């Protein structure tokens, strides 16, 4: 395993996953007595569809974030 600081992409994706999953769970807890939000979806499919929300936000955060410059890797290649 490589030593060194975490890349900005990893930090952004981790934070996005935590915040989006927490937000989704909070929203579901708030509407748990009102199942109309999810009644259109089959019960066996709901967990998989709901998991796409934080995954999509995480992917977008990782894609949008910049790479951390690693000059030490350039030295090894050259």
C-alpha positions as a printed Julia matrix, in Angstrom:
78×3 Matrix{Float64}:
   0.0    0.0     0.0
   1.35   3.39   -0.97
   2.2    5.82    1.77
   1.31   9.46    1.51
  -1.63  11.8     1.76
  -5.07  10.89    0.5
  -5.95  12.31   -2.89
  -8.51  15.08   -3.09
 -10.68  12.76   -5.17
 -10.78  10.17   -2.4
 -11.63  12.79    0.24
 -14.38  14.3    -1.92
 -15.93  10.94   -2.77
 -15.82   9.81    0.87
 -17.46  13.0     2.11
 -20.09  12.85   -0.65
 -20.93   9.24    0.18
 -21.33  10.01    3.88
 -23.39  13.16    3.42
 -25.66  11.75    0.71
 -26.28   8.47    2.54
 -27.01  10.34    5.77
 -29.36  12.69    3.93
 -31.16   9.81    2.25
 -31.57   7.95    5.54
 -32.78  11.13    7.23
 -35.35  11.72    4.49
 -36.57   8.14    4.69
 -36.87   8.37    8.48
 -38.9   11.57    8.11
 -41.37   9.98    5.7
 -41.48   6.46    7.12
 -45.1    6.9     8.23
 -45.98   8.05    4.72
 -45.04   5.19    2.38
 -46.4    6.93   -0.72
 -42.89   8.08   -1.54
 -41.8    4.52   -2.29
 -45.05   2.67   -2.91
 -44.59   2.75   -6.69
 -41.46   0.61   -6.31
 -41.53  -3.15   -5.57
 -40.22  -3.94   -2.07
 -37.51  -6.25   -3.41
 -36.22  -3.52   -5.75
 -36.3   -0.53   -3.36
 -32.95  -1.11   -1.55
 -31.09  -1.37   -4.84
 -32.69   1.73   -6.33
 -32.17   3.74   -3.14
 -28.5    2.7    -3.05
 -28.04   4.38   -6.43
 -28.6    7.83   -4.9
 -25.44   8.0    -2.74
 -23.49   6.01   -5.34
 -24.37   8.52   -8.05
 -23.48  11.49   -5.86
 -20.19   9.83   -4.89
 -19.31   9.11   -8.52
 -20.08  12.71   -9.49
 -17.92  14.07   -6.64
 -15.01  11.82   -7.61
 -15.34  12.76  -11.27
 -15.53  16.49  -10.57
 -12.61  16.63   -8.08
  -9.09  17.25   -9.27
  -6.24  14.83   -8.83
  -3.63  15.57   -6.19
  -0.29  16.32   -7.88
   2.24  13.56   -7.13
   5.72  14.69   -8.23
   7.24  11.69   -6.44
   5.6    9.38   -9.0
   7.11  11.34  -11.9
  10.59  10.84  -10.44
  10.13   7.05  -10.31
   8.98   6.85  -13.93
  11.74   9.04  -15.38
